[in-house]
Amino acid sequence: MSDWLISLEGTEAGRHLAMVLALAAAFLHAVFGALQKGRHDPWLSRGAIDLSYCIMAAPFAILVVPWPEPHMWPIFAGAVLIHIGYKILQAMAYTKGAYTVVYPVVRGTGPLFTVIGAWLIFGELFTPVQWTGVAVLLCGIYGLAVYNLRTLTLDRETMPLALGLAVATGLFVALYTTYDAYGIRAAADPFTFLAWFFFLDGMSILPIAGLRWRNMVARPAIGPLALRGVAGGLVAFFSFGSIMLATRLDKVGEAAVLRETSTVFAALIGWLVLKETVGPRRIALMGLIATGAVIVEFGG
């Protein structure tokens, strides 16, 4: 399968597959965010998810995929450090603010800086039409965040801090997207990068989650938390794996923008699962997000 994927790099078939993978990652990333924000403490949810995908990835990393080349170990170290910063900021943002406000700000900040990073590192250029699409998408994403903020009744006193944390998290989204795209392109086998990344990254946040658990007075039941961890671990495999493969097959910036249609899926999840209100204004803003993504994809 690795040889087949590598053969698609730079081809029209690879471009189409990258689009499908980026959209799949968008939906799965929204599910992942809701799993972390749901009924459990975000730190514990993240710890359970990371432990699960670490255990799942271990046999593939050690026994199945080719062993990483020597130059990959420093790349893995950098990736783990960047993702630690991202996870800490994300958990802090979710702790302080409502999911439907924080999530759009995170996802809106990420693609803009990813496009800039892809230009600086990979020499990718967007056409004027594609930049128009980025602007339309960002108007929809930030408009959704502003609307959600105006109608918010809970957590208003902590929302300024939550928004600041959300912007910082978005910057780390751009950083890890660009850096990981570099990493998966540096690996001879893309699945080697994915398996070893999940194995190593899965251990990184566990000390913080363990301390959080130890200091809690009322600890949640292990069963539901473990179930959330396994579900989140499976979603993470396919979500992160999809977007990383998309960045190897096609442009990093385009894949990053398409992934941010996750904001549409997040709003739907907030409505259907978390019982948060969705009205005609939100639907119109979600339409803007989808329109912007289409412009970016077909304006190149």
N, C-alpha and C positions, 0 to 999 in steps of 0.2 A: 504493500500500500504506500509505503514511503516513496518508492521509485515512481509510482504513478503520480503522486502529488507533486513531486519535484519536476516531473515532465510537464506539468501544467503551468509552471511558473512563467509569467510573461505572455501567456496565450489568451485568446478570447474565451476559451473554455475555462481557464483558470480565473479570469475576471468574473465570469458568471457564477462560478462556484464560490468565489470570495464574497460576492454579494449575498448569496444564500446563507453562507456561514456567518456573516456580519449580522444579518437580520435574525438568525437563530440565536446568536449571542445576545442580541438586544432583548428578546423575550426572556431568555433564561437569566440574564443579569437582573431584570426587574423582579423575577421570582426570587433570586438570591437575595436581593435587597430587602424584600418583604420578609423572607425567612429570618434575616438578621434583626429586623426591626420589630418583629411580632411580639408574642406574649412574654418571651424571656428577656432578661438583661442582654443588651447587644454584645457585651464583652463575653458573656458565657455562650451565647449563640455562636459567636465567631470562633471561640475556642473549640466548641463541639464540632463545628463544621471543619475547621482546620485539622483537628485530630483525625477526623473521619477520612478526609482525602489524603492525609499523610499515610495512614494505614493502607488505604486502597492502592496508593501509588507505589508503595514500597516493593512489592513483588515484581511489578512491571519495570521499575527503575533498575533493580538489582539483577533480575533474571531474564527479562524479555528483550528490552531495547538494547542497541549497541552501547557500549560504555562511552561516556563523554570524552572528547578529546581534551588534552591537557589545557588548552587555551580557554576551555569552557568554564573551569572552576572559578576564576575571578569574575566571570560574567554572572555565574550563579550567585556568588556572594553579593554583588551589587544589586541584583534583582531582589534578593531576600531583604536587604536593608531598605530598599525603596518600598517594598510591599509592607514592611513593618510600619513605616511612617504612614502609609496610606490607611492601613487597618486601624491604627490608633486614632487618627483624625476622623475616620468614618464612624467609629464607635462613639467617639465623643460627640460628634454632630448628631447622631441618632439619639443619644442620651438626652441632648438638650432641646431638640426640636422635632416637630411633626414630620413624619415620613414624606408626605406629599408636598411639603415646602422644601425640606432639605435635599431630597433626591433630585428634583429638577435643577437646583443650583449646582450640585455636584456634577451632574451630567452635562449641564450647559457650559460650565467652565472647561471641562475636559477636552472636548473636540477642538475648540478654538486654538488652544495652546498645542494640541497634538498636531494640527495642521501646520502650525509655525515650526514645531520641532521637526516634523517630517521634511519640511523645506530645508531647514538648516543641516540636518544629518543625512537625509537620503536624496536631497536635491529634487524633491517632488514639487511640482508647480500646479496650482489650481487655475483654471480659466476664469475670466470675469463672470461667466454664467455660474460656475461652481461657487464662487465667492458670494454671489447673490443667493444661492441656495443655502450656504452657511448662515448668511444673515437672516434669512427667513426662518430657518430651523432654530437659531438662537432666540429670535423674537418670540417664537412659540414656547420654547423651554422657559425662558425667563419670565415671559408673560404668565405662564402657568404657575410659576413660583410666586409671583407678585399677587396673582388672584387668590391663590391658596392662603397666602399670608394675610390678605385683607379679610378673608372670611374665617380666619382661625379664631377659635375661642379658648383653646388650651395652650399652655406653654408660652404665652406671649411674653412673659417677663424674661425668659431665657432665649428668645428667638434671635436678638441681635448677635449674641455669642454663637448660636447655632449656625446662623448665616455666614459668619466669618469662618467658622470651622468648615462649612460646606465649600466655600471658595477655596480654602487651603486644600481640602480633599480633592477638589477638581484639578488643582495644579498637580497633585500627585498622580491623579488618573492619567493626565497627559504625560507625565514623566515615566510612569511604568509602561504605558502603551508604547511609547517611542523606544524606551530602553529594551523592553521585552521583544519588540519587533527586530531590533538589532541582534538580540540574543538568539532568537529562533532562526534568523538568517545566517548566523555564524556557526550553527550546528550542522554537521553533515546530515544528520537525520532529525527531522523536526520532532518526531515522537520521543527522541532522546531528551530534547530540551523540555518537553512537556512533562514527561514522567519524572525527571529529576527535579524540575522546578516544584511540582506538587509535593514530592517527597521532602525536599528541604524546606520549602516555604511553610508546609503544614506544621513544622515544629516551632516556628518562630514566635508565635503569639501565645503559645501554651503557658509559659511562665506567668504572663500577665493575667490570663484567664484563671489560672490556678490560684493566684493571690486574691483575685476578685471573689472566687468561690470560698476560699478560706475565711475571708473577712465578712462574709454575708451572715446576717443573723437568721433570716428566713431563707433557706436554700430551696430551690425548686426540686421537684421530683426528677430523679435521674432518667427514668424511662422516656418521658416526652422530650427532654432535652437531647438525649441520645438519638431519638428518632429524627428530631430536627437536624441534628448534626449529620446523620447519614444522608438524609434527603438533600441538605445543602451541599454536602460533599459531592454527590452525584451531579447536582446542577452545576457546581463550580467546574467540574471536569469538562462538561460539554460547553458551558458558557465561555470560560477562559480559553479552552482548547480551540473553540470555533474562531474566536476573534484573532488568536495568535496565528492559526493556519491561514486566515484571511489576509493578515498582514504579510505573510510570506508569499502568497500567491499574487497579490495585487498591491496597490498603493496603500500605505499606512494611513494617510489622511482620510481617504475615502472610506476605508473600513471603520475608522474611528467615528466619522460622522454618521454612518449608517447605524452603528451600534447605539447612538444616542436616541434612536426611536424607542429605546427602552423606556424613555419617559412616558410615552403613550401607554405602553404596557403597564408601567408602574401606576399610572392614574387609574387604569382599569382594575388592577389588583387592589388598589386602595379603595375603590368603590365596591367591588364584588366581594372581597375577602375581609378587608379591614373596616368595611361599612362606612367609609368616608364619602361625603356627598360629591356627585359629579353632575354638573348642569350644562346648559347649552354653551356658556362661555368657555368652559373647559373643553368641551367637544370641539369648538372652533379653534382653540389654541392647539389642541392635539392635531387637528387638520393641518395647521401651519407647520408643525414639526414634521409630519409625514410629507408634506409638499416640499419642504426644504431638502429632505433626504433624497427625494426623487430627482430634484433639480441637480443636486450634487452628483448623483450616480450617473445621470444621462447627459450632463452638461459638459463632460470631459471630451 
